[in-house]
Amino acid sequence: MINRTIFISIFLFILSSQQIQAGYTIHNGSIVDVDNLATLSAEKHYQYGCEAYHFHDWKEAVRHFHIVSYNFPDTFIGVESKFYLGVSYYYYGEYEFANHAFTDYLRCTNNPDHLEDAIEYKYLIADAFRTGAKRHIMGSKHFPAWLDATDHAIDTYDEIITAFPSHPLAVESLFAKGCVLWMTEDYRGSVDAFSTLIRRFPKHEKAPESYLMICRLYLAQATKEFQNPDILALAELNLKKFENDFPTDERLAEAKQYVQYVKETFAKGLYDTARFFERCKEYSASILYYQTALDQFPDTLVAQRCRGRMENLGADIAADDESID
């Protein structure tokens, strides 16, 4: 099995090396990427790129727009080519290179003609990365797209949020970023993203949804950190803010239920600890944990179980005492 893995690795390395070598040539005494060579005038390459774009021949469009944007970056058609290169890469399925092209386009002019479209494409690219699109090994088109691109999704959302803080897609980016960070179990980062959305866009329709998402996040965090008392306090504070900002929102009932689930989770942690001590016949410690659950979370279903166990435990202890006598 190991030999087979080594053989496959060597084969892929040799194949990739051949592809890299095939991508370069000698031009005017220098080694250059053949994809960068301009064999026609800038206008002709741009014309052929536009024709390929019109007929949705994305591979050919990428080739010509790349040549123009690389060799004539400061000209009008060079700037335009950066945008159309990004679009062509996007529809060609090369999201990583499309993102780079749109970034170059937005940086090369203070007043881009296709600003709205470029921002929207970057958001769509981030969403593609979030939902499973891969990036190329070493960021090279000569290597396969096998790598996870979650970090690229977060970086692209951040780019939109930072560069265009008042744009409608900044709201969507904050919300999507929160979802991505939750997916990676960065609960605190996720809460920060949703909280930032609420703070910056308090009247937006995504604000109450963000409050609800934070409730869910605290529940998810509680299942992993049931001994962290700050989580419940933060969950209750978030619920209070939600009630103050959106007192008639129908999602409040769901938010309250999530906070109750957090309480149940903490109570269950104490209950499980008490049961452990009970099985070890450490009855004093067991009663202490049952009583703590009752004192801190009296309105939970788990509290009822604690009462039942304490009653049984009292009877068991009494029976043991009688047998000793």
N, C-alpha and C positions, 0 to 999 in steps of 0.2 A: 504494500500500500504506500509506504514511504517512497520507494523507488519510483512508483508511478507518479506521485505528486511532484517529485523532483524533475522527472522527465517532462511533465506538462509545464512546469515553471520555466524550464530551459527552453522548451519549444516556443512558449509565448514570448520569452525574452528575445529569442532570435527573430521571431516574426515581427515583433515591434521594432527591433533594430533595423530590419530591412525596410520597414515602412518609413522609419525616420530618415534613413539614408536616401530613400527614393523621393523624399519631399524636398531635397536641397540640390542646388546646382551651382556652377561657377558663372558669375555674371560680372563683367568689367573687373575681373581679377579678384572678386570677393565671393564667399559662399553665401548664397541667399536662398530663402524659401521660394520655391517655384510659384507658390500661391500668391506671392507678393509682386511678381514680375508684370509690368505693364507692357503689353505687346502692341497696343494701339494708343491713340490719343485718349485723354481723359474723357472727352465728349463721347467718343465711340464706345468706350467701356461703359459709361453711364447709360448711353442709349440701349446697349445690349442688355444691361442689367434691368432697365425699365421694361423692356420687351419680355424678358424672362419672368419678371415680376407679374406682368399683366397676364401671362399664361400659366402662372403658378408653377413655373419651373424653378423651384426654390434653390436647388443646387447650383444652377447656372446663375441665378440672381446673386447668390452669395458670392460666387467667384468674381463677378464683375464689380459689384459694390465694394467688396473687400479691396480690390486693386485700386479703385478710385480713392477710397477713404484712406488707404495706406500711403499711396504715392502723392496724393494731392489734398492733404488734410485741411488746408487753410482756404481752399477755394469754396465757392458756393456749392458746387456739385459734390465737393468732397464732404462738406458738412451734411448735405442731404443724403449722401450715400451712407453715412454712419447710421442714420435713422432707418433707411430702407434695408440696410444690412441686418440690423436688429430684427426687423419684421420678418425678413427672409429666413434668418436663423431660427426664429421662433416657430414658424410654420414648417421648417425643415426638421423640427424636433430637437434642435441643439440649444437648449435653454441657457446653458452656461455661457456660451459665446454670444447669444442674443443679449443677455444681461450686460455683458462687457460692452457690447456695441451701443446699447442705450445709455449706459453710463458715460461713455466717450462722447456721445451726441449731446447729452445734457451739460457736459462740462465745457464743450468747445464754443458755446455761445451763451450770452447773457439773456437772450430773448429768442429761444428756439421756436420755430414755427409749429412744431409738432409736440409741444410740451405735454398737453393733455393725453395724447395718444401714447407718448413715451412712458409717462407715469403709469397709465393703465396697463401697458404691456409688462412693465416691471412688476406690477402687482400680480398679474397673471403668472409670470415666471416664478415669483415667490410661492404662489399657491401650488404650482406644479412641483416645485421642490418639496413643499410641505406634504404633498400627497404621494410622494414616492419617486419622482424623477431623480435620476442619478447624475453625478458629475464625473468628468473624465479623470483618470489617474494622472497626477502631475499637471492637471489643467491643460493637457495637450490633446489635440484632435487625433494624434497618432496612437493614442492609447484608448482602450475601451472605457465607456461610461459605466463604472461599477460602484463608485463610491457614494456613500450616503451624503445627501445635500441639505440636511436639516439646518446646519449652521449657515449655509448660503441663503436659505429661506429667511432665517432670522436677520441676517445682515441686510438683505434686500428690503425687508419690512422696515428695519431701522433707517435705511437710506431714505425711504419715502417719508417716514415720520419726522426725520431731522431736516431734510431739505424742503419739505412741503408740509409744515406743521398744521396749516389751516385747510389743506385740501381734503375733500370728502374721503379720498382713499387713505388718508392718514388714520381716520377712524377705523376703517376696515383693516388696516395694517396692524393697528394696536390690538384689535380684537383677535386677528389671526395669529399674531405673535404670542398672545396669551395662551391660545390653544396649542401652539407648537411647544411652548415651554412646559405646559402641563403634560403633553405627550412624552416629553423627556424627563418628567418627574422633577422639574425645577419649579416647585410649588411657589416659592417666594418670588421668583422672577415672574411667574405667571400672574400672581396677585398684583405685583407692581405694574404690569402692563395693563390689566383691567382697571386698576385704580387710577392710572394716568389717563386712561380714556374717560373715566367718570369725571375727573378733575378738569380736563381740557374741554370736554364736550358734555356738560351736565344735562343739557336738554335733548341730546340726540337719542334716537330710539335704541341705540346700542347700550346706553347707560344703564337702564334697568336690567337688561340682559347681562351686563357685566357684573352688576351686583349679585345676580343669581349664580353666575359662574364662580364668583369668589366664594359663595356659600358652598358650592360643590367642591371647590378646591380645598377648603378647610376640612371638609369631611374626608376627602381622599388623604389629606395630610394626617388627619387624626388616626386613620387606620394604621399608619406607619409609625406615628409618634404619640401613642395614646397616653403617655406619661408627661407630655408637654402641656402644662396648664394654660400657656399663652394662647393656644389654638382656639380653645373655647371662648376665651375673652375677646379675641379678635373676631371670631365668628359672630358673637352677640353684638359687638360694636358695628360690624358691617350690616347686620340686620337692622339695627337702630337707624343707621344712616339711610338705608334703603326705605324704611318706613317714613322717615322725615322728608325725603326727596320725592318719593312716589307713593303717597299714602293710599291711593286708590288702585294701584297696579294689581292686576289679578295674580301676578307671579309671587306676591308677598306670601301667600299661603304656602307655596312650594318652598320658598326660602326659609320660612319658619320650620317647616318639616325637616329641612336639611340640618338646621341648627339642633333640632331635637335628636336627629340621628347622631350628631357629634356627641351629644350628652350620652346617648345610649352606648356609643363606642367607648367613651371613657369609663362609663359604669361597668361595661362588659370587661374591660381590662382589669378593673379592681375585683370583679366577681371571679374571673379566671384565676387571679392570684390567690384569692381566698380559697378557692376550690383546691388549688395546689397544696396549700398549707393544711387544708382539711384532710386531704389524702395522706399527707405525711404525719397526721395526728398532732400537728402543731395548732391546737384549737384556739389558743389565745391570739396568735397571729391571724388565724382565719377569721375570727370574730371581729378583729380590728379592721380588716379590709372590708368585710361585709358592712360594718357600721359606717365606715368612711363612704362607701358607695351610697348608703342610705342618706347620710348627712348631706353629701354634695349633690346628689342627683335623685332627690325624692320623687320626682315626677316621671321617672323612667319605668319602662317595663322590667328592666333588669333589677330595679329596686324591689319590686315585688318578689322576684326570685330570691333576692338576698334575705328578705324577711322570712320566706319559707325555709331557706337553708339554716338560718339562725334558730328558728323554732325547732327544726329537726336536730340541729346540733346540740341545742340545750337538752333535748330529750335523750340524745345519745350519751352526752356527758353524764347526765343523771343516772342513766342505766349503768355506765361504767363505774360510777361511784358506789352504786348499790352492790355491784358484783364484788367490788373490793371489800366492802363492809362484810 
